[in-house]
Amino acid sequence: MNNQTGDNFFEKLQLFISQKSLIKLVISNPRIRTEKLKSLVVTLVELKKGLRLNFVYRYSTNDITKNYQVDEGILLIKESLQQDFFNADLFSTGETVQLSISKNGKAKLSLHSVCSQPVSPLKHDRLKARIIETSGNIYLRELGILNASFEVRREMTDKYIQINRYIELLEPILRDIQLPDGFHVADMGSGKGYLTFALYDYLTAKPGKSPVVTGIESRDELVDLSNEIAGKAGFANLHFITGTIRDVSLDKIDILIALHACDTATDDAIFRGITAGASLIVCAPCCHKQVRKEFNVTNTLKDIMKHGILEERQAEIITDGIRALILEANGYKTRVFEFIPTEHTPKNVMITGQKIEGQHVDREKKLESIRELKALFGIKHHYLEDLFIGQALGLIR
């Protein structure tokens, strides 16, 4: 890279270190795509021996952490930008600096001021609890939730609230389940990836865990965009692939997530999770069309069901109620609750199923409840139930 631009970048880095205002430096976008080292994250730590630069080398399968004296660390950063990477994002409490290097060695520097409350950026030799923060958050910036100064855009406030609420809801569930190191998370229908990125960010902050998260999306342009953002953020074990809930090939699923999968796509997701033996299934259904078309009410409920809005709401309740019962019949502890207040999104119900090992399940009792509900509303078929019938007959694998 051209010397003047490089000198300006490292002057900023040394200034932030001397002021103890450095939050982090993320070096990403490998020059050789096949290299196992995907990114490098550098932070300032204060140890008993004095200030050190903490390097986290993020490889495809694991992270390696090392501490260096400041001068030695700066030399290693220079080498990495000359030999291994094209991009560097430098964050301090008052300013962000972006360095981009082209393939022909031309470097571009972008500076942005940060309007935020002062924080102490120093890490100590211990891990701290982490939430979805805005300061220095590359993926939220790239997804358009934050502006260049890492402030939440006014028009994206609801999305930012939704992301934080999502992590808050999953946090106690994730604490309860035992997952192996390197556990696999499949996010079906990941879309632009807002919640997929946030979940990966949250999970990788946990000590001793190296989750592999895969976003599955049918639109190639969103898959390409999400993979590009994951590279910029240094998220080595977050990948997006093209596929559908039913057809995508996955070797292992420990956690399956399907948010706002339309109509019977939610049933496909639950079926996929149960048959894969997933420890946790999380769904936020929408567009409950299938059961509503099945309604044939001839009892006293018919005077209520003649009102379209009440029929629609009843279809949602019965559809998701039967889904929860099917999960319970297959050994899952279920919860159905509000995902986000309705003033932020109308798609606000979440179903979670946590696999319970070693406990007796009265499967027949659950199935009998399903039969009684179907009879009450004149329902002949529930799509999720039909998937299991098809599996038993050898029609579905």
C-alpha positions in Angstrom: 0.0 0.0 0.0 1.1 3.6 -0.6 3.3 4.8 2.2 1.5 8.1 3.1 -1.9 6.4 3.6 -0.3 3.6 5.6 1.6 6.1 7.8 -1.6 7.9 8.5 -3.4 4.7 9.5 -0.6 3.7 11.9 -0.3 7.2 13.4 -4.0 6.8 14.3 -3.4 3.4 15.8 -0.5 4.6 17.9 -2.5 7.6 19.0 -5.5 5.5 20.1 -3.1 3.2 22.0 -1.3 6.1 23.8 -4.7 7.6 24.7 -6.0 4.2 25.8 -9.0 4.9 23.6 -8.6 1.9 21.3 -11.7 -0.3 21.3 -10.6 -2.8 18.7 -8.9 -3.3 15.4 -10.5 -5.8 13.0 -8.2 -7.0 10.1 -10.1 -9.0 7.5 -10.6 -9.9 3.8 -7.8 -12.4 3.2 -5.6 -11.9 0.1 -5.7 -15.6 -0.5 -9.3 -17.0 -0.1 -8.1 -20.5 0.7 -6.1 -19.5 3.7 -7.4 -20.9 7.0 -6.8 -17.6 8.8 -9.9 -15.6 8.2 -9.4 -12.5 10.3 -7.5 -10.9 13.1 -9.0 -8.9 16.0 -6.7 -6.8 18.1 -7.7 -5.1 21.4 -5.8 -3.2 24.1 -5.5 -5.1 27.5 -4.0 -4.0 30.7 -2.1 -6.8 32.5 0.1 -6.8 35.6 3.1 -6.5 33.3 1.6 -3.4 31.6 -0.3 -2.6 28.4 -0.4 -5.3 25.8 -2.0 -5.9 22.5 -4.3 -8.9 22.5 -4.5 -10.7 19.2 -7.3 -13.1 18.4 -6.5 -15.1 15.3 -9.7 -16.4 13.8 -9.3 -19.6 11.8 -11.9 -21.6 10.0 -12.2 -24.1 12.9 -10.9 -22.3 16.0 -9.6 -19.1 17.6 -6.1 -18.6 19.0 -5.3 -15.8 21.4 -1.9 -14.2 22.1 -0.7 -11.1 23.9 2.2 -9.0 22.5 4.1 -5.9 23.7 2.8 -2.8 21.9 5.8 -2.3 19.6 5.9 -5.9 18.6 2.2 -6.0 18.0 2.3 -3.0 15.7 5.0 -4.7 13.6 2.8 -7.8 13.3 -0.2 -5.7 12.2 1.9 -4.0 9.5 3.1 -7.4 8.2 -0.5 -8.8 8.2 -1.7 -5.8 6.0 1.3 -6.1 3.7 1.1 -9.8 3.2 -2.2 -11.3 4.3 -5.2 -9.0 4.3 -6.9 -6.2 2.4 -9.1 -4.5 5.0 -8.7 -3.0 8.5 -11.3 -1.3 10.7 -10.0 0.7 13.6 -12.4 1.7 16.4 -11.8 4.1 19.2 -14.1 5.9 21.6 -14.2 9.0 19.5 -13.4 8.0 15.9 -13.4 5.1 13.5 -10.8 4.6 10.7 -11.3 2.3 7.7 -8.4 1.2 5.6 -9.0 -0.6 2.3 -6.2 -1.9 0.1 -6.8 -2.8 -3.5 -5.2 -5.8 -5.3 -2.7 -3.4 -7.0 -1.7 -2.0 -3.6 -3.6 1.3 -3.6 -4.8 2.2 -0.2 -7.8 4.3 0.8 -8.5 5.7 4.3 -11.9 6.8 5.6 -12.4 8.6 8.9 -15.6 9.0 10.8 -16.3 10.7 14.2 -18.3 8.7 16.8 -21.0 10.5 18.8 -21.4 8.3 21.8 -21.0 8.3 25.6 -17.4 7.7 26.7 -16.6 4.2 27.7 -13.6 2.4 29.0 -12.2 0.4 26.1 -9.6 -1.5 28.1 -10.0 -5.2 28.4 -8.4 -7.0 31.3 -7.1 -10.6 31.4 -10.6 -12.0 31.8 -13.7 -12.4 29.7 -16.7 -10.2 30.1 -20.3 -10.6 29.4 -21.2 -9.2 26.0 -24.4 -7.9 24.5 -25.3 -6.6 21.0 -23.6 -3.3 21.1 -23.4 -0.6 18.5 -19.9 0.7 19.2 -17.6 -0.7 16.5 -20.2 -3.1 15.2 -19.2 -3.8 11.6 -22.1 -6.1 10.7 -24.8 -3.8 12.0 -23.2 -1.0 10.0 -23.0 -3.0 6.8 -26.6 -4.2 7.2 -27.7 -0.6 7.4 -28.9 -0.5 11.0 -26.1 1.8 12.0 -24.7 4.8 10.2 -21.0 5.5 9.6 -20.7 6.8 13.1 -22.1 3.6 14.6 -25.4 5.2 15.7 -28.7 3.5 15.1 -30.5 4.9 12.1 -33.9 6.4 13.1 -35.7 4.3 10.5 -34.0 1.1 11.8 -34.9 1.5 15.5 -37.6 -1.2 15.4 -35.2 -3.7 13.8 -32.5 -2.9 16.4 -35.1 -3.4 19.2 -36.2 -6.7 17.6 -32.6 -8.0 17.4 -31.9 -7.3 21.1 -35.2 -8.8 22.1 -34.4 -11.9 20.1 -31.1 -12.4 22.0 -32.8 -11.7 25.3 -35.4 -14.4 24.7 -32.9 -17.0 23.6 -30.3 -16.3 26.3 -32.0 -18.3 29.2 -32.9 -21.2 26.8 -29.3 -21.4 25.6 -28.0 -21.5 29.1 -30.2 -24.5 29.9 -29.1 -26.8 27.1 -25.9 -28.7 27.0 -24.1 -28.3 23.7 -20.8 -29.6 22.5 -17.9 -27.4 21.4 -18.3 -26.7 17.7 -22.1 -27.2 17.8 -24.0 -26.5 14.6 -26.8 -23.9 14.2 -29.0 -23.8 11.1 -30.9 -20.6 10.5 -33.5 -21.5 7.9 -34.7 -18.6 5.7 -32.1 -16.2 7.0 -33.0 -13.4 4.6 -30.6 -10.5 5.0 -29.2 -12.1 8.1 -30.0 -9.5 10.8 -30.8 -12.1 13.5 -28.2 -14.6 12.2 -25.4 -12.2 12.6 -26.6 -11.2 16.1 -26.9 -14.8 17.2 -23.4 -15.6 16.0 -22.0 -12.5 17.7 -23.7 -13.6 21.0 -22.7 -17.2 20.8 -19.0 -16.6 20.0 -18.7 -14.3 23.0 -19.1 -17.4 25.2 -15.8 -18.8 26.5 -14.9 -22.3 25.4 -17.5 -22.5 22.5 -16.8 -22.3 18.8 -20.2 -22.7 17.1 -20.6 -23.2 13.4 -23.6 -21.1 12.2 -25.1 -21.6 8.7 -27.7 -19.3 7.2 -29.9 -20.9 4.6 -31.5 -18.6 2.1 -33.1 -19.2 -1.4 -32.0 -15.8 -2.9 -28.4 -15.9 -4.2 -27.9 -12.2 -3.9 -28.7 -12.2 -0.2 -26.4 -15.2 0.3 -23.5 -13.4 -1.4 -24.1 -10.1 0.5 -24.3 -11.9 3.9 -21.0 -13.9 3.2 -19.3 -10.6 2.2 -20.4 -8.9 5.5 -19.4 -12.0 7.5 -15.9 -11.7 6.0 -15.7 -8.0 6.9 -16.8 -8.7 10.4 -14.2 -11.4 10.9 -16.8 -14.1 11.6 -14.9 -17.1 10.5 -17.5 -19.8 11.3 -20.6 -18.0 10.0 -21.5 -19.0 6.5 -24.5 -18.5 4.2 -25.6 -21.0 1.6 -28.3 -21.2 -1.0 -31.1 -23.6 -0.3 -34.6 -24.3 1.1 -35.7 -25.7 4.4 -36.7 -29.0 2.9 -33.9 -29.6 0.4 -30.7 -28.0 1.9 -28.0 -30.6 2.7 -26.7 -30.3 6.3 -24.5 -32.8 8.1 -25.6 -31.9 11.6 -28.2 -29.7 13.3 -27.9 -29.0 17.0 -30.1 -25.8 16.9 -32.6 -25.1 14.2 -34.1 -21.6 13.8 -36.8 -20.6 11.4 -38.2 -17.1 11.8 -41.2 -15.9 9.8 -41.2 -19.0 7.6 -44.5 -18.6 5.8 -47.4 -20.9 6.3 -46.3 -24.6 6.1 -42.6 -23.7 5.8 -42.7 -23.5 9.6 -43.9 -27.1 9.6 -41.1 -28.1 7.3 -38.6 -26.5 9.7 -40.1 -28.2 12.8 -40.1 -31.6 11.0 -36.5 -31.1 9.9 -35.5 -30.2 13.4 -37.2 -33.1 15.1 -36.0 -35.7 12.6 -32.4 -34.3 12.9 -32.6 -34.7 16.7 -31.9 -31.0 17.3 -31.5 -30.0 20.9 -33.4 -26.7 20.3 -35.9 -25.7 17.7 -37.0 -22.0 17.5 -39.7 -20.8 15.2 -41.6 -17.6 14.6 -44.5 -18.6 12.4 -46.6 -16.4 10.0 -49.3 -16.7 7.4 -51.4 -19.5 8.9 -53.3 -20.4 5.7 -53.3 -24.2 5.7 -55.5 -24.9 8.8 -57.8 -22.0 8.1 -58.7 -23.6 4.7 -59.4 -26.9 6.6 -62.0 -25.4 9.0 -65.4 -27.0 8.9 -67.1 -25.9 12.1 -70.6 -27.3 12.7 -70.8 -26.9 16.5 -71.6 -23.9 18.6 -68.3 -22.3 17.6 -69.7 -21.6 14.1 -71.4 -18.4 15.2 -68.0 -17.1 16.3 -66.1 -18.3 13.3 -68.4 -16.5 10.9 -66.4 -13.3 11.7 -63.3 -13.3 9.4 -60.9 -11.7 11.9 -61.9 -14.2 14.6 -61.5 -17.1 12.2 -58.1 -15.9 11.2 -56.9 -15.6 14.8 -58.4 -18.9 15.7 -56.5 -20.5 12.8 -53.2 -19.1 14.2 -54.0 -20.4 17.7 -55.0 -23.9 16.5 -52.1 -24.2 14.0 -49.4 -23.2 16.5 -51.1 -25.2 19.3 -51.0 -28.4 17.3 -47.4 -27.7 16.4 -46.5 -27.4 20.1 -48.3 -30.6 20.9 -46.4 -32.5 18.1 -43.1 -31.2 19.5 -44.2 -32.4 23.0 -45.2 -35.8 21.6 -41.6 -36.1 20.2 -39.9 -35.3 23.5 -39.6 -31.5 23.5 -40.5 -29.1 26.2 -42.3 -26.2 24.5 -43.0 -22.6 25.1 -45.3 -20.3 23.0 -44.9 -16.6 23.7 -44.7 -13.1 22.3 -41.5 -12.5 20.4 -41.7 -8.7 20.1 -44.5 -6.2 21.0 -47.0 -5.8 18.2 -46.3 -2.1 17.7 -42.9 -3.2 16.3 -44.0 -6.1 14.1 -47.3 -8.1 13.6 -45.3 -11.3 13.4 -44.9 -11.7 17.1 -45.4 -15.3 18.3 -42.4 -17.6 18.9 -42.5 -21.3 19.5 -39.5 -23.0 21.1 -38.9 -26.7 21.6 -36.1 -27.9 23.9 -35.2 -31.6 23.6 -35.6 -33.4 27.0 -33.6 -36.5 27.4 -34.4 -39.3 29.9 -38.0 -38.2 30.7 -41.1 -40.2 30.0 -43.4 -38.6 27.4 -47.1 -39.6 27.3 -47.1 -39.6 23.5 -50.5 -41.1 23.1 -52.1 -38.4 25.4 -50.6 -35.6 23.2 -51.8 -37.3 20.0 -55.3 -37.7 21.5 -55.3 -33.9 22.3 -54.5 -33.3 18.6 -57.3 -35.5 17.5 -59.8 -33.8 19.7 -58.8 -30.3 18.5 -59.0 -31.4 14.9 -62.5 -32.8 15.5 -63.7 -29.6 17.3 -62.8 -27.5 14.2 -63.6 -30.1 11.5 -59.9 -30.2 10.5 -59.0 -33.3 8.4 -55.3 -32.5 7.9 -52.5 -30.6 9.7 -49.5 -30.3 7.4 -46.9 -31.1 10.1 -48.8 -34.2 11.2 -49.0 -35.3 7.6 -45.2 -35.0 7.2 -44.8 -37.6 10.0 -47.4 -39.8 8.5 -45.6 -39.6 5.2 -42.3 -40.5 6.9 -43.9 -43.5 8.6 -45.2 -44.7 5.2 -41.7 -44.2 3.6 -42.9 -41.3 1.4 -40.7 -38.7 3.2 -37.2 -39.1 4.5 
